[in-house]
Amino acid sequence: MAANCGRRTTINPEGRGTLILVCMLFLAINLPLFLTSAYGWWSFIVLAATLFFLLFFFYFFRNPHRRFPSEDTQDVVVCPADGTVVAIEEVDEPDHFHDRRIVVSIFMSVFSVHANWFPVNGKVLKVEHSDGSFHAAFKAKASTENERSLVVIETPEGKQVMVRQIAGALARRVVTYCSPGDESRIDEHMGFIKFGSRVDVYLPVGSLVCVKLDQKVTADNTILAKL
């Protein structure tokens, strides 16, 4: 995978099908209103409302290309998602490590960028998708009961970090781009989650967490922790 360079913003490929459908619906609703003599003042209300939703979908599927602002990435864990930190706690991790880990959870609202970035440089050891429910993503049980995908990465220093992408009440698709054996690099996209969702990062006990509860974070920019 090539690094995402520059500062430009494009449309994420995951949204192209949805945007085509939304554009078709926008035209199907508005063209008949303005191509006949039956339109009135209410037609402009319909136009404004449908234009708002059309622009929202373009905004939602925005795809900013970012670079981590420092070249020193050794033992640095970068936030993999935009959003708000909703949990920082030590837990028993049951799916891969089967021991105590520090988990930092980031809630992504519908206004967040929904692309996910790799949090560390290293090698992908495991990728696993699990079907499940669609509880609100900010609830604790979403981590273990919702549809989710986990990615385990080993850093060059031999430390393992796990990222869990979690679907929310509105999200119905969790996309993970990598496979076991792939290299992971900060600045590269790891996946995408449609609509409200959550990303959990599991760190070794003893890691220095660099974010606080309720803090707004930016993917590929904010330092989440130091291993």
N, C-alpha and C positions, 0 to 999 in steps of 0.2 A: 504494500500500500504506500502511496506517495503522501508526503506530508501536505497538510493544507496550508497554503502560503497566502500571505497578503491579508488585507482587511475587508475585502469585498463581501457582500451578502448576495446570495443567490437563492433559488428555490430548492429545497431538499427533494431528491428524487422520489422519496417515499410519498410525497404529496401530489405528484403529477396527476395520477389517476383521479384523486379526489377533486383537484382543481379543475380538471377538464369537465367533470360532472357538474360541479358548482357553476362554472361558466355557462354550460348548456342550460341549466335550470334558470340562471339569470336572464338569458336571452329568451327562453321559452315563456317566462313570465312577463317580461317587459315589452318585447317586440309587438305582441298583439295589442297591447294597450296604446301604443303610439303609432301603429300603422292603420288604425281604424279611427273613425270619427266619434267613437263611443267614449274616448278618454275624457277625464275631468281632473279636478284638483287632486282627487284621491289617487290618481295615477302617479303623481309625483311623490306621494307618501310611500307608495309601493316601491317606486324606483329607489328612493332614499334608503328604505329598509333593506331591500335586496342588495343594494350597492354596499351597505355597511357589512352584511354577512360575507359578501364576495371579498371585500378588502380584508376582513378578519381572517379568512382562510389563507389568503396570500401572506398575511402577517404571521399566522401560526406556523406555516411551513417554511419560514425564512431559514436560511442556512448560512450563518456567518462563518467566515474562514478566519481562524485565529492562530496566533502563536503565543506560547508561554513566554512571558517577558524576561526570562532569565535562561542562560545556557547551563547553569548549575542545577541539574535535576537529580543528582545522587541523593538517595534516601528521601526524596521529596514526593509526596502524594498530592496530585492536583485534583481539584474538584472535577468530577466527570459530567456534572450536570448543572444547569442554571436552576435557581430556585431558592428555597428557604430551608435552613437547617432546622429540622423538627425533632431530632433525637441524637443524643450522644450518650452512650451507655456501654457497659460491659455485659456481654451476654454469652450463653452457651450456643455455639454455632453447630446445628445438627446435620447440615447437608454435605459438608466437605471436610472441615477441619476437625470437628467433633471435640472441640476444646473451647476455652474462654477466648473471646475476641472483643475488641472495641469496635462498635458499629456506629457509624455516622450516617444519618439518614437525611436526604435532601428531597423535599417535596416540590414538584414541578406543577405550577398552576397552568391553566390553559393559555396564560399570557407569557409563559416561559418559552425560551428556545428549547425544542424537544429532541434535538440531536444530542447524543452522548459521546464523550471523548474518553480515550484511554487515560487513566489516572497516573500510570507509571510506565516507564520504559521497562521492557523485559520480554518474556516469552509466555505465550498463552498455553497453560497446562490443561485447562478443562473448560468446556462450554456445554451447558445443559439447560434445556427448556422444560418447564413444568406447567401443565394446564392447571387452572384453578378458578376461583371465584373472582368477583370484581367489587370488593369492598372499597370504600373511599381510601385513597392512597395515603392520607395522613394518619390513618389508624394503624396501631402497632400490629394487628393481626394480618394486615395486608402483606407483610414481609414473608409470612409462612403460608397464607391461604390463597392469595391472589395468583393469577397467571404471572409467571416470572421466568427470567432467564439469568443464570449465573455464569460469570466468567472469572476464572482463577488465573492470576498472573504471577510469575516468579521474576523478581528483579535480578539484575546482574550480580547483586550482593547476596542472592540466595534467600531473600525474604518474600513471602507470599502475601498477596493482597487479593481479596475477592470483591467483585462488583456484582450486585444483584439488581437487575432492571425489573421493575414491578409495575404491572398494569393497574389502573385505578378504576373508579366507578364508571368513567366515560371511555377510558382507553380500551381498545379491543385488539390491539396489535403491538406486540413487543418484537422488535427486529434487532438481531445481533449479527454483525458483519463478519466477525472473526471465527476461526476454527482452531482446535488444538494444534500446536506446532507453529502457529503464526507469531511473528514478532509484534509486540505492542510498542507504540511510540506516542509519547505526549505530542499533541498537535494533530493527531489522527482521530477520525471518527470511529467509535466502537459500535454504535448502533443508533436506534431511534425508537421512541415510544409515542404513539399517537394519543393526544389529548392528556387530561390530567393524570399524573403518574408520579412515581417515586423511584429514587435510586439509593440503595444502601451500599456503603463501603465498609468492608470488614478488615481491620488492621490488627497486627500482632499486639498483645498486651505489652505495655511499656512505650508504645508510640506516643509522640507528642502531638496532641490534637491542637490545631492552629485556628479553629473556628469556634464560634459560640452558638448557643441555642438562639433561634429566631434571626440569625444573621443571614442577609442576602448574599448569595455567592454567585460567581460567574465561572462557568465551565472553562477549563484550559487557561484560567487566569488566577483564580484564588487558590492559595495553598491550603489544602485540607489538613495535612498532617506531615510530620517528619518521622521516618521509621528509625 
